[in-house]
Amino acid sequence: MAPRRMMSVWFPNGAPADRLAAWCQQFSPLTAADPPDGVLIDISGCAHLFGGEAGLRARLLARLPGGRLAIAQTAAAAWALARFGEADDEDLDPLPLAALNLNPRTITRLRRLGIRRIGELRRLPRAELTAGFGAEPLLKLQRARGEAPEALKFFTAPPDWRDIAHFAEPIFAPAQLQAALTRLTHALCPRLAAARRGATSLTARFHRTDSHLPEFVLRFAAPCRDAAQISKLACEKLNEIDPGFGVEAISLTANATELLAPAQTGIGQQTPDYTQPINTLLNRLGEAKIWRAAPHASHIPEFAARRIPVTQPPAIWTKPRHRRPIKLLDRPAAITAIAPVPDDPPVQFSWQGKTHRIARATGPERIAREWWRHDPQTTRPEAEQIRDYYEVEDITGARFWLFRAGTHGGTAPVRWFLHGFFG
């Protein structure tokens, strides 16, 4: 079994550690952020892809001018060498105690005893070291020497549905970026088809030469593995990407996938694919502006439906007990109505400066406040929150949905509202 090789990259005053760790995933799938401006990389079995450790070191230093890096068998040793050591020397003994990332108070106490280097600390009796300074110095020394395990929080391992393209020279022309995205799409989609899966979310990341990592996300209303459609949507998103001084790698990742059985084609009438135009709108306008309606358990008409993401499956609607208008106003509109008998439907109402004479009416349908969901209001009696709905038709044939709020004889006069329109 090959020995473990860890690389520590320290980029002072550079990109934040999390962004730097994400950018370095083009070299190894195991990268861990080392705040505030470093990254730890497990390059075991990866260095040969970039010309060995020397080639990988040269490539990173060329991309990160001003950065320091070191390679060792442990992450703690690589961290120490990157900050306090020499590039090609893995000997920890000459390094100062700060290279172990010890507590400053512990370092001060050790210096008072004349201990200033890791080698001097290593030669102390371990029992006396622990008794005098606690477990921290010995534990960190053992981690640096590979004698104790060290826990690293690596970035999430790359998903199964990920393809990456490296370029011999950085690219930045739109035509080059489009061609690279198209190739990645046509490489990923056949793999999804072989597994009978489709992507519901895709992320394209652009690894720039200056360590920046711009990206965009594609979302789909239903599982998709149509390479032509995905390529078109991805190329449209390129106007959001600034290639800077060049992009040296592009990755395309299916963040979420679902089962998608193959569809039979060529026999009989084809079923139209309604998801394609929805996908286009979804990625052009954003999720907040594309939604579908779903039922909500409420007796109040304006609360009986809710918005859900278009990526969720259509909801099942049950037939209401009473007729409902085709169009419902977001908020009931106040109207002026005349009813000869207080509890009867109106014979006339006015809305937006126009008077409508009622030819026929049906109702009422009484709907009360949902008392089990809300605390009672002390300012208004319960009877004034009752609604009596009527379906009315005027003399021109137009049909409306009106309601009377409150009951006669209450502390406040009844009010009439228009809430919807029938066909």
C-alpha positions as CSV (number, residue, x, y, z in Angstrom):
1,M,0.0,0.0,0.0
2,A,1.4,3.4,-1.0
3,P,2.1,5.8,1.8
4,R,-0.3,8.6,2.3
5,R,0.8,12.0,0.9
6,M,-0.8,15.2,2.1
7,M,-0.3,18.7,0.7
8,S,-0.8,21.9,2.5
9,V,-1.3,25.1,0.5
10,W,-1.1,28.4,2.2
11,F,-2.2,31.4,0.2
12,P,-1.8,34.5,2.5
13,N,-4.2,37.3,1.7
14,G,-5.7,35.2,-1.1
15,A,-9.1,33.5,-1.7
16,P,-11.1,32.3,1.4
17,A,-10.3,28.8,2.5
18,D,-13.6,27.3,1.4
19,R,-13.4,28.7,-2.1
20,L,-9.7,27.6,-2.4
21,A,-10.6,24.1,-1.3
22,A,-13.4,23.9,-3.9
23,W,-11.0,25.2,-6.7
24,C,-8.4,22.6,-5.7
25,Q,-10.8,19.7,-6.3
26,Q,-9.7,19.7,-9.9
27,F,-6.4,18.1,-8.6
28,S,-7.8,15.8,-5.9
29,P,-11.3,14.8,-4.8
30,L,-10.2,15.1,-1.2
31,T,-9.7,18.7,-0.2
32,A,-10.3,20.3,3.3
33,A,-10.6,24.0,4.0
34,D,-7.9,25.3,6.4
35,P,-9.3,28.7,7.5
36,P,-8.7,31.5,6.9
37,D,-6.6,31.1,3.8
38,G,-5.3,27.6,3.4
39,V,-6.3,24.2,2.1
40,L,-5.2,20.6,2.9
41,I,-5.2,18.2,-0.1
42,D,-4.9,14.4,0.0
43,I,-2.8,13.8,-3.2
44,S,-2.3,10.1,-2.6
45,G,-2.6,8.4,-6.0
46,C,-3.3,11.7,-7.8
47,A,0.1,13.3,-8.2
48,H,1.1,11.2,-11.2
49,L,-1.8,12.7,-13.2
50,F,0.0,16.1,-13.1
51,G,3.6,15.0,-13.6
52,G,4.3,13.7,-10.1
53,E,4.6,15.7,-6.9
54,A,7.1,18.2,-8.5
55,G,4.8,18.8,-11.5
56,L,1.8,19.3,-9.2
57,R,3.7,21.6,-7.0
58,A,4.9,23.7,-10.0
59,R,1.4,23.8,-11.4
60,L,-0.2,25.1,-8.2
61,L,2.6,27.6,-7.6
62,A,2.1,29.0,-11.1
63,R,-1.7,29.4,-10.4
64,L,-1.2,30.8,-6.9
65,P,1.7,33.3,-7.1
66,G,2.8,34.2,-3.6
67,G,1.5,31.0,-2.1
68,R,3.5,28.5,-0.1
69,L,3.0,24.7,-0.1
70,A,4.5,21.6,1.3
71,I,4.0,17.8,1.0
72,A,4.4,15.4,3.8
73,Q,2.9,12.1,5.1
74,T,0.5,13.8,7.5
75,A,-1.7,16.9,7.2
76,A,-0.2,18.4,10.4
77,A,3.4,18.0,9.1
78,A,2.4,19.5,5.7
79,W,0.8,22.4,7.5
80,A,3.9,23.1,9.5
81,L,6.3,22.8,6.6
82,A,4.2,25.1,4.4
83,R,4.3,27.9,7.0
84,F,7.7,27.4,8.7
85,G,9.8,25.0,6.6
86,E,11.5,24.5,3.3
87,A,9.8,23.3,0.2
88,D,11.8,20.0,-0.2
89,D,12.7,19.2,3.4
90,E,10.3,17.1,5.5
91,D,12.4,17.3,8.7
92,L,10.2,18.8,11.4
93,D,12.9,19.0,14.1
94,P,14.3,22.4,13.2
95,L,10.9,24.1,13.0
96,P,9.7,26.4,15.8
97,L,7.0,25.3,18.3
98,A,4.5,27.5,16.5
99,A,4.6,25.0,13.6
100,L,2.6,22.6,15.8
101,N,-0.1,25.2,16.1
102,L,0.1,25.0,19.9
103,N,-1.7,27.4,22.3
104,P,0.4,30.6,22.6
105,R,0.4,30.2,26.4
106,T,1.9,26.7,26.1
107,I,4.6,28.0,23.7
108,T,5.5,30.8,26.2
109,R,5.8,28.3,29.0
110,L,8.0,25.9,27.0
111,R,10.3,28.8,25.9
112,R,10.9,29.6,29.5
113,L,12.3,26.2,29.9
114,G,14.6,26.7,26.9
115,I,12.5,24.6,24.5
116,R,12.1,26.4,21.2
117,R,12.2,23.7,18.5
118,I,10.1,20.7,17.7
119,G,13.2,18.5,18.0
120,E,13.8,19.7,21.5
121,L,10.2,19.0,22.4
122,R,10.3,15.5,20.9
123,R,13.3,14.6,23.1
124,L,11.4,15.4,26.3
125,P,10.0,12.4,28.3
126,R,6.4,12.0,27.2
127,A,5.0,11.4,30.7
128,E,6.7,14.5,32.1
129,L,5.5,16.5,29.0
130,T,1.9,15.5,29.6
131,A,2.1,16.1,33.3
132,G,3.5,19.5,32.9
133,F,1.7,20.9,29.9
134,G,-1.4,18.7,29.4
135,A,-2.3,16.4,26.5
136,E,-2.2,19.1,23.7
137,P,1.6,19.3,23.0
138,L,2.1,15.5,22.9
139,L,-1.1,14.9,20.8
140,K,-0.1,17.5,18.2
141,L,3.4,16.2,18.0
142,Q,2.1,12.6,17.5
143,R,-0.2,13.8,14.8
144,A,2.6,15.5,12.9
145,R,4.7,12.4,13.1
146,G,1.9,10.1,12.1
147,E,1.7,8.4,15.5
148,A,-1.9,9.5,16.2
149,P,-4.9,9.8,13.9
150,E,-6.0,13.2,12.7
151,A,-9.5,14.0,11.6
152,L,-10.0,16.2,8.6
153,K,-13.4,17.5,7.3
154,F,-13.0,17.0,3.6
155,F,-15.4,18.5,1.1
156,T,-18.2,16.2,0.1
157,A,-16.8,13.6,-2.2
158,P,-17.6,14.2,-5.9
159,P,-20.9,12.6,-6.9
160,D,-21.2,9.7,-9.2
161,W,-22.5,12.0,-12.0
162,R,-19.6,14.3,-12.5
163,D,-17.4,15.0,-15.5
164,I,-14.5,17.3,-15.7
165,A,-12.4,18.6,-18.6
166,H,-8.9,19.9,-18.2
167,F,-7.3,22.2,-20.8
168,A,-3.6,22.3,-21.8
169,E,-3.9,26.1,-22.1
170,P,-6.5,28.3,-20.3
171,I,-9.5,29.1,-22.4
172,F,-11.7,32.2,-22.2
173,A,-13.4,32.7,-25.6
174,P,-17.2,32.1,-25.6
175,A,-17.0,29.6,-28.4
176,Q,-14.4,27.5,-26.5
177,L,-16.5,27.5,-23.4
178,Q,-19.6,26.5,-25.3
179,A,-17.7,23.7,-27.0
180,A,-16.4,22.4,-23.7
181,L,-19.8,22.5,-22.1
182,T,-21.3,20.6,-25.0
183,R,-18.7,17.9,-24.8
184,L,-19.2,17.5,-21.1
185,T,-23.0,17.3,-21.5
186,H,-22.7,14.6,-24.2
187,A,-20.3,12.7,-22.0
188,L,-22.6,12.8,-18.9
189,C,-26.0,12.2,-20.5
190,P,-25.2,8.7,-21.9
191,R,-24.0,7.7,-18.4
192,L,-27.3,8.8,-17.0
193,A,-29.2,7.0,-19.7
194,A,-27.3,3.8,-19.0
195,A,-28.4,4.0,-15.3
196,R,-32.0,5.0,-16.3
197,R,-31.7,8.3,-14.4
198,G,-32.3,11.9,-15.2
199,A,-30.9,15.1,-13.6
200,T,-33.1,17.5,-11.8
201,S,-30.2,19.9,-11.0
202,L,-26.9,20.4,-12.7
203,T,-24.0,22.6,-11.6
204,A,-21.2,23.8,-14.0
205,R,-18.1,25.1,-12.3
206,F,-15.3,27.0,-14.0
207,H,-11.8,26.7,-12.4
208,R,-10.1,29.9,-13.3
209,T,-6.3,30.5,-13.2
210,D,-6.7,33.0,-10.4
211,S,-8.3,30.5,-8.1
212,H,-11.8,32.0,-8.5
213,L,-14.6,29.5,-9.0
214,P,-17.6,31.0,-10.8
215,E,-20.5,28.6,-11.3
216,F,-24.1,28.4,-12.4
217,V,-26.9,26.0,-11.7
218,L,-29.5,24.5,-14.1
219,R,-32.8,23.2,-12.7
220,F,-35.4,21.1,-14.4
221,A,-39.1,20.6,-13.9
222,A,-38.7,16.9,-14.4
223,P,-35.8,14.5,-14.7
224,C,-33.8,15.3,-17.8
225,R,-31.0,13.7,-19.8
226,D,-31.5,15.3,-23.2
227,A,-28.0,16.4,-24.1
228,A,-29.2,18.9,-26.7
229,Q,-31.6,20.6,-24.3
230,I,-29.1,20.7,-21.5
231,S,-26.3,22.1,-23.8
232,K,-28.6,24.8,-25.0
233,L,-29.6,25.9,-21.5
234,A,-26.0,25.7,-20.3
235,C,-24.7,27.9,-23.2
236,E,-27.4,30.5,-22.4
237,K,-26.1,30.7,-18.8
238,L,-22.5,31.5,-20.0
239,N,-23.3,35.2,-20.0
240,E,-23.2,35.0,-16.2
241,I,-19.7,33.7,-16.1
242,D,-16.6,35.9,-16.1
243,P,-13.7,33.7,-17.4
244,G,-11.1,36.2,-16.1
245,F,-7.6,35.5,-17.4
246,G,-8.7,32.0,-18.5
247,V,-10.4,28.8,-17.4
248,E,-8.2,25.8,-16.9
249,A,-10.9,23.2,-16.1
250,I,-14.7,22.9,-16.3
251,S,-16.7,20.4,-14.3
252,L,-20.3,19.5,-14.8
253,T,-22.1,17.8,-11.9
254,A,-25.6,16.3,-11.6
255,N,-26.4,17.4,-8.0
256,A,-29.7,15.5,-7.9
257,T,-31.0,12.7,-10.1
258,E,-34.2,10.7,-10.2
259,L,-35.2,7.5,-12.0
260,L,-36.2,8.1,-15.6
261,A,-37.3,5.1,-17.6
262,P,-36.5,5.1,-21.3
263,A,-39.4,6.2,-23.5
264,Q,-40.4,4.3,-26.6
265,T,-40.3,6.3,-29.7
266,G,-41.2,5.8,-33.4
267,I,-44.5,4.0,-33.0
268,G,-47.8,5.8,-32.9
269,Q,-48.4,9.5,-32.0
270,Q,-45.7,11.0,-29.8
271,T,-46.7,12.6,-26.5
272,P,-45.7,16.3,-26.5
273,D,-42.8,17.1,-24.1
274,Y,-44.2,20.0,-22.1
275,T,-41.3,20.1,-19.7
276,Q,-38.8,21.6,-22.3
277,P,-40.4,25.0,-22.5
278,I,-40.9,25.0,-18.7
279,N,-37.2,24.2,-18.2
280,T,-36.3,27.1,-20.5
281,L,-38.5,29.5,-18.4
282,L,-37.3,28.1,-15.2
283,N,-33.6,28.8,-16.0
284,R,-34.3,32.1,-17.6
285,L,-36.7,33.6,-15.0
286,G,-35.7,31.7,-11.9
287,E,-37.5,29.4,-9.5
288,A,-39.4,32.2,-7.7
289,K,-41.3,33.2,-10.8
290,I,-42.2,29.7,-12.1
291,W,-44.5,27.7,-9.8
292,R,-47.5,25.4,-9.8
293,A,-50.6,25.5,-7.6
294,A,-51.4,22.9,-5.0
295,P,-54.4,22.5,-2.7
296,H,-54.1,23.6,0.9
297,A,-56.3,22.4,3.7
298,S,-58.3,25.6,4.4
299,H,-62.0,26.6,4.2
300,I,-61.0,30.2,3.4
301,P,-61.1,30.5,-0.4
302,E,-58.0,32.7,-0.7
303,F,-56.0,30.2,1.5
304,A,-57.3,27.0,-0.2
305,A,-54.3,26.9,-2.6
306,R,-50.6,27.4,-2.3
307,R,-47.6,27.8,-4.5
308,I,-45.1,24.9,-4.8
309,P,-41.9,24.7,-6.9
310,V,-42.5,23.6,-10.4
311,T,-39.9,20.8,-9.9
312,Q,-42.4,19.1,-7.5
313,P,-44.9,16.6,-9.0
314,P,-48.4,17.9,-9.7
315,A,-50.8,17.7,-6.7
316,I,-54.1,15.9,-6.7
317,W,-57.1,18.1,-6.5
318,T,-60.4,16.9,-5.1
319,K,-63.7,18.2,-6.3
320,P,-65.1,20.9,-4.0
321,R,-68.6,20.5,-2.5
322,H,-69.7,23.9,-3.9
323,R,-68.9,25.6,-7.2
324,R,-65.8,27.8,-7.3
325,P,-65.1,30.6,-9.7
326,I,-62.6,30.3,-12.5
327,K,-60.8,33.4,-11.4
328,L,-60.3,34.3,-7.8
329,L,-59.1,37.7,-6.8
330,D,-56.0,37.9,-4.6
331,R,-57.9,40.1,-2.2
332,P,-61.6,40.5,-2.1
333,A,-62.6,43.8,-3.6
334,A,-65.1,46.0,-1.6
335,I,-68.3,46.8,-3.4
336,T,-71.5,48.7,-2.7
337,A,-74.5,46.4,-2.8
338,I,-78.3,46.8,-2.3
339,A,-80.3,44.0,-0.7
340,P,-84.0,44.6,0.0
341,V,-84.1,42.0,2.7
342,P,-81.0,41.9,5.0
343,D,-80.3,38.2,4.7
344,D,-81.1,37.9,1.0
345,P,-78.7,38.2,-1.9
346,P,-78.3,41.7,-3.4
347,V,-80.4,42.9,-6.3
348,Q,-77.7,45.4,-7.5
349,F,-74.0,46.1,-6.8
350,S,-71.5,48.7,-8.0
351,W,-67.8,47.9,-8.6
352,Q,-65.2,50.1,-10.2
353,G,-67.8,52.8,-11.1
354,K,-70.1,50.3,-12.9
355,T,-73.5,49.2,-11.7
356,H,-74.6,45.6,-12.2
357,R,-78.3,44.6,-11.8
358,I,-78.8,41.1,-10.6
359,A,-81.0,38.8,-12.7
360,R,-80.6,35.6,-10.6
361,A,-78.6,34.4,-7.6
362,T,-78.0,31.2,-5.7
363,G,-76.7,30.8,-2.1
364,P,-75.7,31.5,0.5
365,E,-72.7,29.3,1.3
366,R,-71.6,30.2,4.8
367,I,-67.8,30.1,5.6
368,A,-66.6,31.0,9.1
369,R,-63.2,31.9,10.4
370,E,-60.9,28.9,11.1
371,W,-61.0,29.3,14.9
372,W,-58.9,26.2,15.5
373,R,-55.9,27.8,13.8
374,H,-56.0,31.3,15.1
375,D,-56.5,32.9,18.4
376,P,-59.8,34.8,18.7
377,Q,-59.7,38.6,18.0
378,T,-60.8,40.7,20.8
379,T,-61.5,43.8,18.6
380,R,-64.2,42.1,16.5
381,P,-66.9,39.7,17.6
382,E,-66.9,36.2,16.0
383,A,-70.2,36.9,14.2
384,E,-68.7,39.7,12.2
385,Q,-66.1,37.4,10.7
386,I,-68.7,35.1,9.0
387,R,-69.0,35.2,5.2
388,D,-72.1,34.4,3.3
389,Y,-71.2,33.7,-0.4
390,Y,-73.6,34.1,-3.4
391,E,-73.2,33.2,-7.0
392,V,-75.0,36.0,-8.9
393,E,-75.6,36.7,-12.6
394,D,-76.4,40.2,-13.9
395,I,-78.7,41.1,-16.8
396,T,-75.8,40.9,-19.3
397,G,-75.1,37.2,-18.4
398,A,-71.8,37.9,-16.4
399,R,-71.5,35.8,-13.3
400,F,-69.8,36.9,-10.1
401,W,-69.0,35.5,-6.7
402,L,-70.0,37.9,-3.9
403,F,-70.0,37.6,-0.2
404,R,-71.5,39.5,2.8
405,A,-69.1,39.9,5.7
406,G,-70.7,39.9,9.1
407,T,-74.3,39.6,10.3
408,H,-77.0,42.1,10.7
409,G,-77.4,43.4,14.3
410,G,-73.7,43.3,15.0
411,T,-71.5,46.0,16.5
412,A,-70.3,46.9,12.9
413,P,-72.4,47.2,9.7
414,V,-72.2,44.4,7.2
415,R,-70.0,44.8,4.2
416,W,-70.1,43.4,0.7
417,F,-67.2,42.1,-1.4
418,L,-66.5,40.7,-4.8
419,H,-64.2,37.7,-4.6
420,G,-64.2,36.0,-8.1
421,F,-65.6,35.6,-11.6
422,F,-67.3,32.6,-13.2
423,G,-67.0,31.9,-16.9
